[in-house]
Amino acid sequence: MSDPKSSQSISISGSGLSGNQIGQAGQDLIQYNNGVQGFSATSLSRKEVIDLLTKLENIVVVSGLTRTQQDRILAYTRPVKEEARVENSDKQVAVANLKKATGIIKETSEVISDGKKIWQSVQPILSKLAPWFGVTASFFL
């Protein structure tokens, strides 16, 4: 007598997994990998990353923020740009700096009237940069 076949399904959504395979072992295991290819870490060139970081810096400079606020943000974005220029960059250091810069932008966005526009301008840039740095876009939000 054979065991009745059972059907099992694993669904993961809204997570930050990237390039991972998940499976479950059991009798008569059949595993299908229906991955959806999205933005991959290699989809942006080093030049494109630097261009996006320059665009982010330009938004900060023309934002109407005080010079002190601009300087605080740029003090974190400049090292990110430098890391992006290096062949074997330390992306963890770059991500930490970019996270600090975005934290300051968010903080000032909540205080000044034009801040919401600044944050809305920066978000699409961060979404494009995130995969290159190996994080999800929500990491910066």
Residue pairs with C-beta under 8 A, 6 or more apart in sequence:
3 27
5 28
8 24
8 26
10 22
10 24
12 22
16 135
16 136
16 138
16 139
18 41
18 131
18 134
18 136
21 33
23 29
23 31
24 31
38 131
39 128
39 131
40 131
41 131
41 132
41 134
43 131
43 132
44 52
44 128
44 129
44 131
44 132
46 84
46 85
49 84
49 129
49 132
50 81
50 84
50 85
52 125
52 128
52 129
53 77
53 80
53 81
53 84
53 129
54 81
55 125
56 77
56 122
56 125
56 126
57 74
57 77
57 78
57 81
59 118
59 121
59 122
59 125
60 70
60 73
60 74
60 77
60 105
60 118
61 70
61 74
63 70
63 114
63 118
64 112
64 114
65 73
65 108
65 112
65 118
69 104
69 108
72 104
73 101
73 104
73 105
74 101
76 97
76 98
76 100
76 101
76 104
77 97
77 98
77 101
79 93
79 94
79 97
80 94
80 97
80 98
80 101
83 89
83 90
83 91
83 93
83 94
83 97
84 94
91 133
91 134
94 133
95 133
95 134
95 135
95 139
98 126
98 129
98 133
98 140
99 139
99 140
102 122
102 126
102 140
105 118
105 119
105 122
106 119
108 115
108 118
109 115
109 116
109 118
109 119
123 141
126 137
126 140
126 141
127 137
130 136
130 137
130 139
130 140
